[in-house]
Amino acid sequence: MPKMKTRRSAAKRFKVTATGKIKRAKAFHSHLLEHKSARRKRQLREAGLVSKADYERVRKMLPYA
């Protein structure tokens, strides 16, 4: 059986932690920032984790996960 190819779009968006969780960037932090509070923008800078509902789908796109 041939090796699985990594989905390059997913590889650029997700990183796997040492414990096997998948990190992601939070949305809504690229533009239209003027009306958002400083607290909200600061929290959007922090990484989030992929939810349980999406975890398996993302893991299939990353064979090394």
WOMOHU-V436382 format. One line per field, one symbol per residue. phi: phi as a letter, one per 40 degrees, with the letter a starting at -180 (. if undefined). burial: # if it has 24 or more other C-alpha atoms within 12 Angstrom, else .. A space follows every 10 residues. Layout:
phi = ???
burial = ???
//
This chain:
phi = .ccccccccc ccbbbccccg cbcacccgbb afcccccccc cccccccbbc cdcbdccccc cbdcc
burial = .........# ...###.... .###...... .......... .........# .......##. ##..#
//
